[in-house]
Amino acid sequence: MKIIGFVYNNGEGRRAKGEGQGGWSMVLKGDSCLLNGRKPMFIPEWTHELGMTPCLVLRVSRLGKGISERFAGRYYDAVAPGADFAALDMLRQAQAEGGSWTQAIGFDYSLALGEWGEPSAFSHQFSDYLMTPEEAIAEASRWMTIRQGDLIYIQAKQTPKKVEKEDIISVAVNGEEKLYCKIK
């Protein structure tokens, strides 16, 4: 299973359609990054500034490569709310030095995953994110084969918000709580 992300990058890199400021980058995370089932997020001892950006997570439902946006809706069957965590101090240093972001964004439990739902339940929120699900699937499949079970996450159009111990991240969809994560 691959976890492919489209993250905000403070104006560097590719720009999403219609974006004047800021851009996005495609990143990969390992499966140990997933934090499921209302488990708490423990702030790693090696960072002094943990940030969180809301995201939508797509569950890939079929094999594909070089998928057109026009057909991309056929390649995912569920959407879940998510919270993408990053060590902001390390991320700033990596960006300034032109280094790899992996340590800052790819650590264990750095992607909290909520409950899966029908894509139609989330469609009203798509405009708040860096790209639509169809754009994300087309872009990811341009570079690599996507397979059933892969996850693609799309960050919201915002910079990460710093989180502290005892903060609670909660997302409700149509009045039903779909994501709950306490910071410890």
Wavefront OBJ file of the C-alpha trace (Angstrom):
o trace
v 0.000 0.000 0.000
v 1.207 3.461 -0.910
v 0.184 6.690 0.762
v 0.452 9.543 -1.731
v -0.044 13.093 -0.517
v -0.574 16.475 -2.091
v 0.686 19.058 0.385
v 0.816 22.842 0.543
v 4.358 24.156 0.139
v 4.328 27.919 0.754
v 4.477 29.018 -2.831
v 7.218 26.775 -4.120
v 6.790 23.985 -6.613
v 3.770 23.314 -8.816
v 0.680 25.436 -8.537
v -2.767 23.970 -8.334
v -5.241 25.124 -10.985
v -6.545 28.579 -10.192
v -4.067 29.202 -7.388
v -2.370 32.565 -7.363
v -0.206 32.109 -4.279
v 1.210 28.937 -2.882
v 1.560 25.630 -4.586
v 1.632 21.969 -3.887
v 4.070 19.111 -3.852
v 3.453 15.387 -4.134
v 4.914 13.341 -1.255
v 4.944 9.684 -0.240
v 4.458 8.233 3.232
v 4.911 4.710 4.530
v 2.025 2.706 5.976
v 3.407 3.181 9.512
v 2.271 6.816 9.204
v -1.396 5.883 9.671
v -3.101 6.674 12.970
v -6.524 4.986 13.062
v -9.401 4.456 15.441
v -9.532 7.481 17.716
v -6.000 6.828 19.011
v -4.113 9.814 20.441
v -1.266 11.538 18.615
v 1.838 11.691 20.796
v 4.061 14.664 19.984
v 7.485 13.264 19.049
v 10.221 14.258 21.495
v 12.498 15.426 18.658
v 10.290 18.313 17.516
v 9.484 21.572 19.250
v 6.711 22.564 16.880
v 4.146 20.038 15.667
v 1.718 21.313 13.059
v -1.472 19.874 11.612
v -3.236 20.473 8.319
v -6.717 19.068 7.612
v -6.917 16.753 4.636
v -9.257 14.487 2.726
v -8.142 10.908 2.155
v -9.245 8.920 -0.902
v -9.297 5.124 -0.956
v -8.197 3.836 -4.366
v -10.496 1.097 -5.651
v -8.799 -0.072 -8.865
v -5.508 -0.368 -10.680
v -4.565 2.489 -12.990
v -1.750 4.429 -14.656
v -1.996 7.649 -16.663
v -5.645 8.194 -15.730
v -7.487 11.120 -17.277
v -9.341 13.478 -14.910
v -12.441 12.663 -16.892
v -12.344 9.020 -15.708
v -10.640 9.494 -12.327
v -13.917 9.356 -10.374
v -14.051 5.646 -11.152
v -10.802 5.021 -9.272
v -11.839 5.775 -5.681
v -14.734 4.419 -3.665
v -14.553 6.189 -0.294
v -13.355 9.403 1.352
v -12.333 10.020 4.969
v -11.347 13.165 6.843
v -7.741 13.256 7.948
v -5.202 15.278 9.879
v -1.716 15.497 8.398
v 0.967 16.177 11.021
v 4.400 17.671 10.366
v 7.393 18.667 12.482
v 7.318 22.313 11.410
v 10.765 23.191 12.760
v 12.363 20.350 10.788
v 10.260 21.108 7.708
v 11.381 24.755 7.610
v 15.014 23.658 7.922
v 14.652 21.073 5.124
v 12.979 23.623 2.846
v 15.666 26.260 3.542
v 18.461 23.772 2.829
v 16.718 22.198 -0.144
v 16.758 18.850 1.661
v 14.339 15.974 1.976
v 11.085 16.512 3.837
v 10.808 12.842 4.811
v 11.868 13.155 8.459
v 9.574 16.139 8.985
v 6.440 14.613 7.451
v 6.897 10.845 7.177
v 7.247 9.793 10.807
v 5.090 7.109 12.452
v 1.453 8.113 13.046
v 1.776 11.381 11.127
v -1.550 10.908 9.297
v -4.687 10.563 11.440
v -7.416 8.818 9.466
v -11.119 9.198 10.201
v -14.023 6.935 9.265
v -14.697 6.206 5.610
v -17.779 7.616 3.933
v -19.350 7.947 0.513
v -17.574 10.502 -1.695
v -20.853 12.399 -2.163
v -20.919 13.207 1.585
v -17.693 15.208 1.173
v -18.253 16.814 -2.233
v -19.282 20.191 -0.774
v -15.827 20.475 0.851
v -13.655 19.785 -2.211
v -13.215 23.482 -3.029
v -11.398 23.997 0.302
v -8.578 21.654 -0.726
v -5.524 21.997 -2.983
v -7.194 20.015 -5.762
v -10.215 17.876 -6.484
v -10.052 14.094 -6.041
v -10.087 13.704 -9.810
v -7.103 16.049 -10.216
v -5.215 14.196 -7.448
v -5.819 10.769 -8.978
v -4.831 11.981 -12.451
v -1.647 13.610 -11.116
v -0.624 10.642 -8.921
v -1.247 8.157 -11.738
v 0.855 10.277 -14.066
v 3.940 9.387 -12.001
v 3.163 5.912 -10.681
v 0.676 3.078 -10.940
v -2.040 3.358 -8.320
v -3.479 0.129 -6.924
v -6.549 -0.937 -5.007
v -5.984 -0.081 -1.345
v -3.591 2.822 -1.931
v -4.488 6.056 -0.166
v -4.265 9.534 -1.652
v -4.580 12.519 0.668
v -5.159 16.136 -0.287
v -4.367 18.920 2.172
v -6.586 21.918 2.767
v -5.530 25.263 1.240
v -3.908 26.538 4.413
v -0.619 26.541 6.271
v -0.294 24.070 9.148
v -1.745 25.056 12.501
v 0.500 24.474 15.514
v -0.925 21.922 17.947
v -0.208 21.520 21.641
v -0.739 18.783 24.211
v -4.409 18.279 25.116
v -5.678 19.808 21.846
v -8.494 17.831 20.241
v -8.972 17.468 16.508
v -12.531 16.603 15.590
v -14.334 16.531 12.243
v -18.049 15.964 11.785
v -19.688 15.219 8.455
v -23.445 15.747 8.231
v -23.608 15.971 12.034
v -21.766 12.675 12.619
v -18.259 12.681 14.098
v -15.893 11.032 11.584
v -12.495 11.982 13.037
v -11.393 12.377 16.657
v -7.793 12.695 17.736
v -6.406 13.991 21.031
v -2.865 15.396 21.129
v -0.707 14.070 23.966
l 1 2 3 4 5 6 7 8 9 10 11 12 13 14 15 16 17 18 19 20 21 22 23 24 25 26 27 28 29 30 31 32 33 34 35 36 37 38 39 40 41 42 43 44 45 46 47 48 49 50 51 52 53 54 55 56 57 58 59 60 61 62 63 64 65 66 67 68 69 70 71 72 73 74 75 76 77 78 79 80 81 82 83 84 85 86 87 88 89 90 91 92 93 94 95 96 97 98 99 100 101 102 103 104 105 106 107 108 109 110 111 112 113 114 115 116 117 118 119 120 121 122 123 124 125 126 127 128 129 130 131 132 133 134 135 136 137 138 139 140 141 142 143 144 145 146 147 148 149 150 151 152 153 154 155 156 157 158 159 160 161 162 163 164 165 166 167 168 169 170 171 172 173 174 175 176 177 178 179 180 181 182 183 184
